[in-house]
Amino acid sequence: MTLFGIAARNIGRNKLRTSLTVAVVAISTLFFIMLRTVVWSWTSASEFAAKDRIATRHKVSFVMQLPKRYAEEIAQMPGVTAVCYANWFGGKDPKDENDFFATIATDPASLLKVYPEIKTSEAEKQAWIGDRRGAMIGDSLAKKKHWKVGDKITLAGSIFPGNWDFNISGIYTTTTTNVDRATVWFHWDYLNESLPERSKDKVGWIVSNISDPGASGRISKAVDAKFDERDLQTITMSEAALNQSFLGMFSAILKAIDLVSVVMIAIMGLIVGNTIAMGVRERTNEYGVLRAIGFLPKHIAQFVLGEALVIGIVGGVVGLGLGYPFVNLGVGRFLEENMGQMFPQFRVQPQIAVMAFGLALGLAIVSAILPARKAASLQVVESLRRVG
Amino acid sequence: MIPISYNVRSLMVRKTTTFATAGGIALVVFVLAAAMMLAAGVKKTMVAGGRPDNAIVTRKGSGAELSSSIENNAVSLILAAPGVKKDETGTPLGSGETVVVIAQEKLGGAAGQVSNVLVRGVPENVLKVRPDVHIVSGRPAKPGTDECIIGKNLVGNYAGMNVGEKFELKKNRPVEVVGVFEAGGSSFESEVWASLETARSSFGRDGLVSSVTVRLESPAAFDRFKATIETDKQLLLEAERETTYYEKQSQATALFVSVLGWVIVVFCMIGATLGAMNTMFAAVAQRKREVGTLRALGFSKFNILTSFVVESVVLTAVGGLVGLIASLLLTFGHVSLMNQASWSEITFSFSATPGILIGAIIAGCSMGIIGGFLPALKAASTSPIEAMRG
C-alpha cells in the first residue's frame, strides 16, 4: 500500500467529520465560482465589445446632448463607414413603473447597419423601417412582458413627458452578449417631431463604424479635435473603453467583491485547518507508533498533506458539480432574464472553474501545512505517552 | 443543570481549536455587520437630505431630479401655491434648482480616472430653504458670479476641489471654489453648488430648472400644497415631501448592497456552521467518558443536551462579539459608491443601528445553536455504561 493510499484510507475513519469538511470545501468552491462569475459577467461586456466601433458623447456628461448635425459631420470623416445616433428615452410601462428596461430612440436603418449583431427577420426589419411609430424589442423583454409583433404598447416618458404609443414591428435577438436583449428601440424621428423647438435635433450619443479597428484611437482623437472649438465639445472612445468607463462607476462594488473573496477564503481556511488539526491531535499516538517502526518525519507530513489533498479534490469536484447547474441553470438564468442590463451573460467560464478547483486544492493543502509540521515534529516517546 | 463554567473551561482546554472556530465565526459576523451597516449608511445619507417641512416638485413621471425639467414660468406658480412659507419680507421660500452631472478627475486613484459629480445650480436664497446646510470653511458664493461652494466630501478627492482652486464646468467655463459646506451627513455633501445662472448657461438649460424645493409653513401644510400643484393638469407636476423623495432615491442602491451582502453572508454562515459542528463533534467524542460520568452522577439527557448547545453558543458568541467589535471600527471609515438614482458618486459611511448589532449577535448565536445541536444530541444519547467503559 502506498503512502497516498494510507492517507486516503485515513479519511474514512471519521466519516462524519470528513463529509462536513468536504461540504465546507465544496461550498467555498461554489461560492467562489459565483462571485467570480459576477465579476466576469460585469466585465465581459467590455471584452466582447466590437473593435470597429467608436462612441461619441458630450464631453461634460452623458446626460447632456449633442446637436444631430455632429453625426452627419462624423459620417463625412475619412475612415468612418457608418454612423448611428441615439437618444435615451427613459420610458416606463405605466402598469409597472418599477420594471426597468432600456428605451432608446434611434435611426432604424443605421442602427442595424452599425450593430450587425442585432438580428431580426428581413420582413420585420422592413416593417420597422417603414412604420414611424414602429418599435423593435428584444426577445427577452418580449417574453417577460408577453408582447408580440403587431401589439400596440403605451409607454410613459420620464424624460420626455406624456404617454407615447408604439407598434411592435419586430423582435430581435443578438448573436453576441454585449448587446442587451431587453431594449425597446424606436424611431428617433417620432420622438423629435413631438418635441418643442428648443429641444429638437439633439442626440445623446453617436456610434460610428470604422473601416480599420487599428485606427480607432486616431479617429477618436480626430473627432474630438474637430469639435474642440465648437460650442459643445465631445469625447470619443472605443466601445470597450466606453463600457469600461461605465464599469468604473461600480469599482467600489468590484473591490468589495474581491475583498469578500479573500475574507471567505480566510474563513474556509480556518475551518479546514482546524478540522485537520483535530484529526492530527487525535492520532498523535499512531504517529508515535509509525515513527517508532521507522517512518521518517517527512512520511508523517505526507500522510497529513495527502489526507488534506484528498479532501480538497473531493470537495472541489463536489463544488464544481453543484456550481455548474446552480449557476448555469438557476441563478444565471434568473439574472439573465431579470437583470439582463447588468448581467447580459451569467455562465460559469472554464477558466473560473479551473481557478475554483485550484483554490479548493490550495485551500486544503495550505491549511494542512501547520498541522503537518506539528505532526512531523512530534517526539516519538512523547507521542506514545500521550493519551487521546 | 450543569454550570456554564464547565463549558468555558472545556473550551479553554482546547485553545487552538476554540480560537480557530471562533475566528471563523468572527469573520462571518464581521462581513454580515459590515454589509448591513453600509446599507443602513446609504439609507441614512440619502434620507438625511430631506426635511418633513420641505416639499420637492419635479415633472410628473420623471422619478428623479436628473431627468426632470420645469419651465421658468411654472416656478413662480409653484412658489405662489398655498402652504409655502414666506420670509420676513414676504418673499416665498423656495428654490428652483438645475441639476447636472459632470465627469471630474479623481485624485488618489489611477491617473486619469474620472467619476461623476453632481452639480446643482442654486438661487440666492438656497441656504434659507435648506437651513441644515452650513458653510464650514471659506464663505458663501456671491450670487450671480462664477463662484461655487462644494460639499465637504468632495474636498481633496477631486481635481480642483479646494477653497481657492478652480475647475471647469465645461470648456473655458471655470468656476472658483470659495467655500465648503456640510449638510448633516446628507448626500448634498457630495455635490457642487454653483449659481443657478452659471449652471444654466454652461449646460444650455436657459429658462429651465430641474426641480423646485419649497419650505412649507408646517409639515401639515403639505397636503394642501400637493393638491394645488397636482390639480393643474397643464403643468404636469408632481410634489413630494422631501423625506419621501429621498427615501425613494436611496432604495435601489440600499437594496443592491443588502442583497449582495445577504448572498455572501448566507454562504459564509453555512460554512461556519459546518465548522462549528465539526468542532463540537470532536469535543463530544473526546469527552465521551466525561459525559458518561455526568450521566452516572444523575444529570439527565436534557441537561447534557443543553450543556453542549450552551458550549457551542458560548463558542460562537465570543466569535460573534469579536467580529462585531471589529466591524464597529468601520464606522470611522467611508466608501464612495455610485448612486443609481443620480448617476453620480456619493460618499457613504457605515452606520451601526441597534437592530444591526442585535441581528449580528443573533446570527452568531444561531450558528452556535444549529452547529451545536446535532453533536449535543449525540452526546445526550450516550449510554453511561458504554461511555465509562471507554
HADDOCK unambig.tbl for C-alpha pairs under 7 A between the chains (distance, minus, plus):
assign (segid A and resid 17 and name CA) (segid B and resid 278 and name CA) 5.97 0.50 0.50
assign (segid A and resid 20 and name CA) (segid B and resid 274 and name CA) 6.12 0.50 0.50
assign (segid A and resid 20 and name CA) (segid B and resid 278 and name CA) 6.83 0.50 0.50
assign (segid A and resid 24 and name CA) (segid B and resid 271 and name CA) 5.19 0.50 0.50
assign (segid A and resid 24 and name CA) (segid B and resid 274 and name CA) 6.72 0.50 0.50
assign (segid A and resid 27 and name CA) (segid B and resid 271 and name CA) 6.81 0.50 0.50
assign (segid A and resid 31 and name CA) (segid B and resid 267 and name CA) 6.78 0.50 0.50
assign (segid A and resid 60 and name CA) (segid B and resid 102 and name CA) 5.23 0.50 0.50
assign (segid A and resid 60 and name CA) (segid B and resid 103 and name CA) 5.93 0.50 0.50
assign (segid A and resid 60 and name CA) (segid B and resid 170 and name CA) 6.18 0.50 0.50
assign (segid A and resid 61 and name CA) (segid B and resid 101 and name CA) 5.98 0.50 0.50
assign (segid A and resid 61 and name CA) (segid B and resid 102 and name CA) 5.00 0.50 0.50
assign (segid A and resid 61 and name CA) (segid B and resid 103 and name CA) 5.96 0.50 0.50
assign (segid A and resid 158 and name CA) (segid B and resid 61 and name CA) 5.09 0.50 0.50
assign (segid A and resid 158 and name CA) (segid B and resid 62 and name CA) 4.07 0.50 0.50
assign (segid A and resid 158 and name CA) (segid B and resid 63 and name CA) 6.93 0.50 0.50
assign (segid A and resid 158 and name CA) (segid B and resid 67 and name CA) 6.73 0.50 0.50
assign (segid A and resid 159 and name CA) (segid B and resid 62 and name CA) 5.91 0.50 0.50
assign (segid A and resid 159 and name CA) (segid B and resid 67 and name CA) 5.09 0.50 0.50
assign (segid A and resid 159 and name CA) (segid B and resid 68 and name CA) 6.26 0.50 0.50
assign (segid A and resid 249 and name CA) (segid B and resid 115 and name CA) 6.77 0.50 0.50
assign (segid A and resid 249 and name CA) (segid B and resid 338 and name CA) 5.91 0.50 0.50
assign (segid A and resid 250 and name CA) (segid B and resid 338 and name CA) 6.33 0.50 0.50
assign (segid A and resid 252 and name CA) (segid B and resid 336 and name CA) 6.84 0.50 0.50
assign (segid A and resid 252 and name CA) (segid B and resid 337 and name CA) 6.10 0.50 0.50
assign (segid A and resid 264 and name CA) (segid B and resid 268 and name CA) 6.78 0.50 0.50
assign (segid A and resid 267 and name CA) (segid B and resid 24 and name CA) 4.85 0.50 0.50
assign (segid A and resid 267 and name CA) (segid B and resid 27 and name CA) 6.53 0.50 0.50
assign (segid A and resid 270 and name CA) (segid B and resid 20 and name CA) 5.74 0.50 0.50
assign (segid A and resid 270 and name CA) (segid B and resid 24 and name CA) 6.16 0.50 0.50
assign (segid A and resid 271 and name CA) (segid B and resid 20 and name CA) 6.94 0.50 0.50
assign (segid A and resid 271 and name CA) (segid B and resid 21 and name CA) 6.47 0.50 0.50
assign (segid A and resid 271 and name CA) (segid B and resid 24 and name CA) 6.69 0.50 0.50
assign (segid A and resid 271 and name CA) (segid B and resid 275 and name CA) 5.30 0.50 0.50
assign (segid A and resid 274 and name CA) (segid B and resid 17 and name CA) 5.93 0.50 0.50
assign (segid A and resid 274 and name CA) (segid B and resid 20 and name CA) 6.19 0.50 0.50
assign (segid A and resid 275 and name CA) (segid B and resid 278 and name CA) 6.91 0.50 0.50
